[in-house]
């Protein structure tokens, strides 16, 4: 059976000699766990996404970290199930989808990530734009 460990191993790769931060693993695990809980606790999921994006917008803003998160949500390799199959509020679905689009460009080509609305700050703004009901 697939697991978080498999999903993490698929994305925790060094980029240009830069390692993925160990702290990122716990942040991704929290989001992954929420996405696989039954039922999904939307408030907790949003809180965990916010913590992850704040990390990427601050001290965790590295090429390796941004690539790892992008691949984590883009490919869902090693996941128990694809997050895209879940019935999530549009707000959360859109943020997760953008995390798997151009977030990897945040450090190397930030203009590209910004153009697609995929900078961590833009994703945080989108996450906070509409409160969950």
N, C-alpha and C positions, 0 to 999 in steps of 0.2 A: 504494500500500500504506500502511496506517495505521502510525503510529509514535508514539514517546514525545512527540515535538515536537507532534504534533496533539493528543494527550491533554493535555499540559501547557497548550497554548493554550486549550483548552476550559474550563479551571478556574482559570487564573492571572488572575483578575479582581479588581479593587479592590472592597472592600466599605466603604461609607460613607466613602469617601475614603482608606481604608487599603489599601496595596499588599501583595501577597503577598511574603514574604521571598525574596530570591534564593537563600538557602541551602536553602529547601524544595525547590527544583527538583532539586538533586543528591540529596537524601534520597529523594524520590519516584522519581527515575530508577533508583536502586539497587534499590528494591523492584520496580519495573516490570521491570527487567532480569532479576532473579531469577525472577520469575513467567513470563518468556518464555524462560528457558533450558531446554534439554533434556538431561538431566532437570533438574527443579527441585532445587536444592541447599537442602534444608530448613534446615540449620543456618545457612547464609548468609542465607537469607530471614528467618529469625527474628532474626538479628543486625541486619539492615537495618531490619526493622520496629521493633525495640527502639530503634535510633538515631532513627528518625522520631518515635516516640512520646515519647521523652525530650526531643526538641526541642520538641514541642507541649506537653509538661508544664512546660517551662522557658521559656527566652528566646524561643521561637517561638510562645508561647501568645497568638495574636492572632486576632481575628475572621476576618480575611482568610485566614490560614493554615488555620484549622480548617475553614472553608467549602471551601477549595480541596481539602483532603485528603478531606473527606466526598464532594464531587462526583466526585473522581477515582476513588474506589472504588464509589460508588453507580451512576454512569452508564456508566462504561467508555467514554465518548465518545472516539473517536479511537484506541482501543486496537487492537492487532493481533488480539486475541482476548479474550474475557471471562474474568477470573480465576476467576469462579464455575464455569466449565466444567472447571477443573483438579481433579485428584484430590489434594487436600491433606489433611494430618491435620486432624481435627476442630478441634483447638486453633487452628491457623492460620486455617482457614476462618472460624471464629466471630469471631476478632479482625478479620479483613478485613471481614466482613459488618457488624460493629458500627461500624467506621470509616466506613461508608457509610450509617449510620442517623441518629444524633443527635449526632455529633461536632460538627456545625456549631453546636450550641447551647452549646458549652463556654464561650464568653465572654459571649454575650448572655443566655442563660437556663441557667446552669449546673445549676440544680436539675433541669431537664428532661433534660439530658445525663446527669446522675448517676442519675436514675430509670431510664434505659434502659441503664445500665452503659457509657456511651460517653465518659466523661471520659478524657483521655489516661492519667491515673494508674490508672484502673480497667482500661483496655485493657492497660497495662503489666503489671499484676497478673495479668490473665488470660493474657497471653503467657507469663509466668514460672511460672504455676501448675503446669504439667505439662511436664516436660522431653521433648524429642523423642527418640524411640528409633531 
